[in-house]
Amino acid sequence: MKIVTGSMRRPVTVFMITVAALLFGFVSLTRLPLNLLPDISYPTLTLQTEYADAAPAEVEKLITEPLEEAVSVIQGLRSLRSVSRPGVSEITLEFGWKTAMDFASLDVREKVDMVRLPEDASSPVLLRYDPNLDPILRLGLYGEHDLVTLRHLADRLLKKDLESLEGVASVRVQGGLEEEIQVEVDEDRLAALGLPISAVSTFLGDQNLNTAGGRLRDRDAEFLVRTLNEFEDEGDVARTIVYEDGDRRVTLDDVATVTRGYKEREVVSHVRGQEAVELSLFKEGSANTVQVAQTVKRRLERLRGELPEGTDLVVLADQSTFIEQSLREVRSNAVIGGLLAVLVLYLFLKNRRSTFVIATVIPVSVLGTFFVMQQLGISLNIMSLGGLALGVGMLVDNAIVVLEAISRRRGEGASLWDATREGATEVSRAVTASTLTTVAVFLPIIFVEGIAGQIFRDQALTVAASLLVSLVAALTLIPVLSSLGGRPAGIALPEEPEAVPTPRPVRPRGRVRRVLTWPARPVGWLLRWVGRALFALLPGLL
């Protein structure tokens, strides 16, 4: 093939492309996001509607059935399931895997808005399942202070500060004690006035509002008027008028007892034997889990200094630690596999030159694959690194086939240059066909639908990319490295001309050699520095 001969006649170009591939691959490696699994999108939506104090039959008739009729006509809907429980209606909609879920969500919301539900029912909440719904970090706040103070610190200080960080979508606070104003109604007094409990609730809701009062003009000035009626303490609630008959006014404290208490506790957390407040951090959908966790941990160092004395903030669970450990193990196995492959080749080939050539092709192919992965939007996860580890063993095959053909030609008596050119050209078509056959096996996986297709897509693309990069290296870099020290047939250096009488002797052979070999010095310098950099990075990869 012409690519073999062309590469051998332009070694400097091949070396420069190789160095560029190494540099681009290293930069891409530092920018690839780290995740445990590939991005997975489930074509499922859930409609959740609350209808307080309603029986399941009532929820089904007034909430579930009207919503089912509205959303059942949406295009792309495959199945619909509903569950009506006391006070809650849940409808699950499943779409096809190729459905654009953003537009499907808009269609569902549009249909739901057209349904008239009972006034006491809450607005339907549209939920979309996402693996990122699991918190990446869980923090525990505990100490010598009471649970009210700890909850106040979590809500007012920690939650607001952590939600401002890049990549953090929300922070959920659980545990501790939340203050609330409790109203215990005397039913006998209400019955004497002929007031239902719902009327008291309506009065409180109407009074606890800040409303606009219009505008007030004074000559050249104009003022906005607001009525401030929101309750600030239990005294404001107790003085609320709930009944008025002529000159008689009945306030809430006449028919009820108003006290300051605490909300009913749904979650109780303990850290090191003490009750604590728990904070769960959720990342944005496209954010890098490891980077977000590292950013949060750095911020926690500063926040610990702002907490009152005797209060501590600890990490209870960290998803990024598991991700880093899993990726580190896969990465180590890939590196060890490459080193073992080189060792086995040396034991069988008994040739340092051939082993060096193959050992050079492996890092070039791997770093070149990292560059392709970044261009395809593939993250470093268990599946992609597994595909890369699988490709490391397979990409050595191309190098072995090419080197064996060169060695056979060399044994037949051909010169180093001719043996390299003829041997690599002879097997180039077979190597290309073998590589493309393997790629043809893995590449169609990207067209598989469902969870399997989304999970194995990164692995298939990584294997295909590594094999194609190794094919290019086998047909270009290996012939160049194998032919070093040889001289192309028909290209000879000019002989030393006869001496001529001249005051300054001319040495064309030395000048021609310097002109032809000057690119080797910067290329050799670059290769030495790249080799040192890769050797320095090897312990970190392990």
Rosetta blueprint (number, residue, H / E / L):
1 M L
2 K H
3 I H
4 V H
5 T H
6 G H
7 S H
8 M H
9 R H
10 R L
11 P H
12 V H
13 T H
14 V H
15 F H
16 M H
17 I H
18 T H
19 V H
20 A H
21 A H
22 L H
23 L H
24 F H
25 G H
26 F H
27 V H
28 S H
29 L H
30 T H
31 R H
32 L L
33 P L
34 L E
35 N L
36 L L
37 L L
38 P L
39 D L
40 I L
41 S L
42 Y L
43 P L
44 T E
45 L E
46 T E
47 L E
48 Q E
49 T E
50 E E
51 Y L
52 A L
53 D L
54 A L
55 A L
56 P H
57 A H
58 E H
59 V H
60 E H
61 K H
62 L H
63 I H
64 T H
65 E H
66 P H
67 L H
68 E H
69 E H
70 A H
71 V H
72 S L
73 V L
74 I L
75 Q L
76 G L
77 L E
78 R E
79 S E
80 L E
81 R E
82 S E
83 V E
84 S E
85 R E
86 P L
87 G L
88 V E
89 S E
90 E E
91 I E
92 T E
93 L E
94 E E
95 F E
96 G L
97 W L
98 K L
99 T L
100 A L
101 M H
102 D H
103 F H
104 A H
105 S H
106 L H
107 D H
108 V H
109 R H
110 E H
111 K H
112 V H
113 D H
114 M L
115 V L
116 R L
117 L L
118 P L
119 E L
120 D L
121 A L
122 S L
123 S L
124 P L
125 V E
126 L E
127 L E
128 R E
129 Y L
130 D L
131 P H
132 N H
133 L H
134 D L
135 P L
136 I L
137 L E
138 R E
139 L E
140 G E
141 L E
142 Y E
143 G E
144 E L
145 H L
146 D L
147 L H
148 V H
149 T H
150 L H
151 R H
152 H H
153 L H
154 A H
155 D H
156 R H
157 L H
158 L H
159 K H
160 K H
161 D H
162 L H
163 E H
164 S L
165 L L
166 E L
167 G L
168 V E
169 A E
170 S E
171 V E
172 R E
173 V E
174 Q E
175 G E
176 G L
177 L L
178 E L
179 E E
180 E E
181 I E
182 Q E
183 V E
184 E E
185 V E
186 D L
187 E H
188 D H
189 R H
190 L H
191 A H
192 A H
193 L H
194 G L
195 L L
196 P L
197 I H
198 S H
199 A H
200 V H
201 S H
202 T H
203 F H
204 L H
205 G H
206 D H
207 Q H
208 N L
209 L L
210 N E
211 T E
212 A E
213 G E
214 G E
215 R E
216 L E
217 R E
218 D E
219 R L
220 D L
221 A E
222 E E
223 F E
224 L E
225 V E
226 R E
227 T E
228 L E
229 N L
230 E L
231 F L
232 E L
233 D L
234 E H
235 G H
236 D H
237 V H
238 A H
239 R L
240 T L
241 I E
242 V E
243 Y E
244 E E
245 D E
246 G L
247 D L
248 R E
249 R E
250 V E
251 T E
252 L H
253 D H
254 D H
255 V H
256 A E
257 T E
258 V E
259 T E
260 R E
261 G E
262 Y E
263 K L
264 E L
265 R L
266 E L
267 V L
268 V L
269 S E
270 H E
271 V E
272 R L
273 G L
274 Q E
275 E E
276 A E
277 V E
278 E E
279 L E
280 S E
281 L E
282 F E
283 K E
284 E L
285 G L
286 S L
287 A L
288 N L
289 T H
290 V H
291 Q H
292 V H
293 A H
294 Q H
295 T H
296 V H
297 K H
298 R H
299 R H
300 L H
301 E H
302 R H
303 L H
304 R H
305 G H
306 E H
307 L L
308 P L
309 E L
310 G L
311 T E
312 D E
313 L E
314 V E
315 V E
316 L E
317 A E
318 D E
319 Q H
320 S H
321 T H
322 F H
323 I H
324 E H
325 Q H
326 S H
327 L H
328 R H
329 E H
330 V H
331 R H
332 S H
333 N H
334 A H
335 V H
336 I H
337 G H
338 G H
339 L H
340 L H
341 A H
342 V H
343 L H
344 V H
345 L H
346 Y H
347 L H
348 F H
349 L H
350 K L
351 N L
352 R H
353 R H
354 S H
355 T H
356 F H
357 V H
358 I H
359 A H
360 T H
361 V H
362 I H
363 P H
364 V H
365 S H
366 V H
367 L H
368 G H
369 T H
370 F H
371 F H
372 V H
373 M H
374 Q H
375 Q H
376 L H
377 G L
378 I L
379 S L
380 L E
381 N L
382 I H
383 M H
384 S H
385 L H
386 G H
387 G H
388 L H
389 A H
390 L H
391 G H
392 V H
393 G H
394 M H
395 L H
396 V H
397 D H
398 N H
399 A H
400 I H
401 V H
402 V H
403 L H
404 E H
405 A H
406 I H
407 S H
408 R H
409 R H
410 R H
411 G H
412 E L
413 G L
414 A L
415 S L
416 L H
417 W H
418 D H
419 A H
420 T H
421 R H
422 E H
423 G H
424 A H
425 T H
426 E H
427 V H
428 S H
429 R H
430 A H
431 V H
432 T H
433 A H
434 S H
435 T H
436 L H
437 T H
438 T H
439 V H
440 A H
441 V H
442 F H
443 L H
444 P H
445 I H
446 I H
447 F H
448 V L
449 E L
450 G H
451 I H
452 A H
453 G H
454 Q H
455 I H
456 F H
457 R H
458 D H
459 Q H
460 A H
461 L H
462 T H
463 V H
464 A H
465 A H
466 S H
467 L H
468 L H
469 V H
470 S H
471 L H
472 V H
473 A H
474 A H
475 L H
476 T H
477 L H
478 I H
479 P H
480 V H
481 L H
482 S H
483 S L
484 L L
485 G L
486 G L
487 R L
488 P L
489 A L
490 G L
491 I L
492 A L
493 L L
494 P L
495 E L
496 E L
497 P L
498 E L
499 A L
500 V L
501 P L
502 T L
503 P L
504 R L
505 P L
506 V L
507 R L
508 P H
509 R H
510 G H
511 R H
512 V H
513 R H
514 R H
515 V H
516 L H
517 T H
518 W L
519 P L
520 A H
521 R H
522 P H
523 V H
524 G H
525 W H
526 L H
527 L H
528 R H
529 W H
530 V H
531 G H
532 R H
533 A H
534 L H
535 F H
536 A H
537 L H
538 L H
539 P H
540 G H
541 L H
542 L L
